[in-house]
Amino acid sequence: MVMLLRARCFQRLAIPDSMRVLYKDYRTAIPQNFSNYESMKQDFKIEIPEYFNFAKDVLDQWTNMEKAGKRLSNPAFWWIDGNGEELRWSFEELGLLSRKFANILTEACSLQRGDRVMVILPKIPEWWLANVACLRTGTVLIPGTTQLTQKDILYRLQSSKAKCIITDDTLAPAVDAVAAKCENLHSKLIVSQHSREGWGNLKEMMKYASDSHTCVDTKHDEMMAIYFTSGTTGPPKMIGHTHSSFGLGLSVNGRFWLDLIASDVMWNTSDTGWAKSAWSSVFSPWTQGACVFAHYLPRFESTSILQALSKFPITVFCSAPTAYRMLVQNDMSSYKFNSLKHCVSAGEPINPEVMEQWRKKTGLDIYEGYGQTETVLICGNFKGMKIKPGSMGKPSPAFDVKILDENGATLPPGQEGDIAVQVLPERPFGLFTHYVDNPSKTASTLRGNFYITGDRGYMDEDGYFWFVARSDDIILSSGYRIGPFEVESALIEHPSIAESAVVSSPDPIRGEVASFRKIDQNQIKRRLKDTIPNIILVCLFACDSP
């Protein structure tokens, strides 16, 4: 099996169902099902074209296929909210609306190729249009979570030098409060039913914007997006991704991990401010021609999630481990998931106990994946592979992954070290370019020929990778190196514990918890004694999650 990308535009040829997405002027031949991981990994090859733009070379090609009757009537985008509102777009409609949006950016906002656009929107259709419009115009998208504070917004606007910001009624006051301190910011667009002084009303502007727009012919290595890190270990850093690192790199996720085809309906619950939304709500599904399903809920509601999985023909579901932990607390016997066939999780390690509960209640395994904002999928559990609960799986076809010691030497199976991706002599295409305006941070991630992820783990004798902790989360106690996840997984096996957190000292734990319940400490100690060495730990037990 060989994947060769040799030119510029995606196209699906008239091929049997056993083949996947093909690319115009490239030659891409990928079997629909694979059962031999080693063969898949060994044979995978990709050549990056000089020019590449996801909107032009992927989305517009799916539009052409729709017009030619070569794609099923499955929508490209399917959105619902908690009030019963619903809309569906074909790829043709997505193209038309995104071209209107693109003209607003270039004409009304006077943005040029390479200018930066901050987008802070919830899961509303305009967020997806903003993504595609930025691709079409060659402007650089900077997503932000709706949880950002006024201070957060100021920091991001000043650091990124964004010239335009797009948000809604909720955050517009915070933007207005800091806009005068952001010398590069000259355009503000609001998604609202009402006008606001100093802002362009996107809904009104979309009514009159032209749908005629010529997509910018971007080079594959041009900056496409900037993501801010969460800032847990210092000020948030800017991570730069190119048109190929995500636009092409995430085709690996869509094909091999998500196992998508054009008839699938993919639902990812991630927040729009995080790179996981780019992974599984934009690039991965649309590379494969699948439908992106979105459900706008102001806050996470496990019953609403289960109802949607039961009501709508969702075939592939992606959510964070915390969400799965909340879902399995429900009585799921009344829900019928007739369409659901594939479930994945990423963002944090998922406990084996949660995987087992989900399998018992749905009959489906959870295929865990591991990656970072800086990367596409690094490791994953793929179809046709045996799942080892708690393992991140095996390396993605795109990456050569090793466990290294502090000197850069590769460690043997079973020994804990730094999880690393080989970047020399040839840098893999699914990796970020650099930390923007931070060369020292970029340099600090390199050790010999490898990019150091900052995560600790080990590889077992079968080539499966296991997460231990972030390097800065390791607890040192009486000579032991303690990974919090190992202890948390042991705790969550207890039937009285819905969620757990382990830290190195009894400091307050960030986040809100609705209520607490004390549990017999001796009982917990007996439970840990069977699986964990004698260690010092602090546990927070929540009977209700935030």
Number of C-alpha atoms within 10 A of each C-alpha: 15 16 16 18 21 17 18 22 22 25 22 21 14 9 11 8 9 10 17 22 24 23 22 19 13 18 17 23 17 20 15 16 14 15 11 11 17 10 11 18 18 11 11 15 15 16 12 18 17 13 17 26 27 25 24 22 22 26 25 20 22 29 21 17 19 17 12 9 10 14 16 12 11 19 23 26 24 20 17 19 15 11 8 6 9 12 11 18 18 18 25 20 15 20 24 18 22 26 27 21 29 32 24 22 22 17 12 13 17 14 22 15 16 16 17 27 29 26 24 23 26 20 22 17 18 20 19 19 20 23 24 25 26 29 27 26 27 27 24 26 27 26 26 24 16 18 12 15 13 16 12 13 21 19 16 20 25 17 16 20 17 22 22 22 24 25 23 19 15 12 19 20 13 17 21 15 13 16 19 12 12 18 12 16 19 16 19 22 23 23 21 16 12 10 15 14 7 12 16 20 20 21 17 14 16 17 10 10 17 16 16 11 17 12 18 17 16 22 16 22 18 20 23 25 29 26 23 24 19 13 9 7 9 8 11 16 21 22 22 24 28 26 23 26 27 27 27 26 25 27 24 20 26 23 22 22 23 27 19 28 22 21 17 25 26 29 24 22 22 22 17 22 22 18 25 23 17 23 24 24 25 21 24 29 31 27 27 24 31 23 29 27 25 21 19 17 17 10 7 13 12 17 14 13 16 18 15 17 21 17 14 14 16 22 20 23 21 24 19 19 21 17 18 20 22 19 19 21 14 12 10 15 8 9 15 14 19 14 16 20 15 20 20 21 24 21 19 17 23 25 23 18 18 25 22 16 18 21 14 12 14 17 11 16 18 24 26 29 27 25 18 17 22 22 25 28 27 26 25 29 28 24 18 11 15 9 18 15 20 20 25 26 27 24 24 26 21 22 22 16 20 24 24 24 16 9 8 18 13 15 16 15 15 14 14 19 23 26 27 28 24 19 20 11 8 8 16 18 25 24 26 23 19 17 22 18 14 12 10 9 13 15 12 10 16 17 18 13 15 21 22 22 19 14 17 23 24 23 25 13 9 9 12 19 27 24 23 23 21 17 16 10 17 19 21 13 13 9 8 13 13 21 21 22 23 18 20 18 21 20 26 20 16 15 7 15 16 19 21 19 18 22 18 16 12 11 8 8 13 6 7 8 14 9 11 12 12 10 11 9 9 9 11 13 13 10 15 18 13 9 13 13 11 12 17 15 16 15 18 18 22 19 16 15 17 12
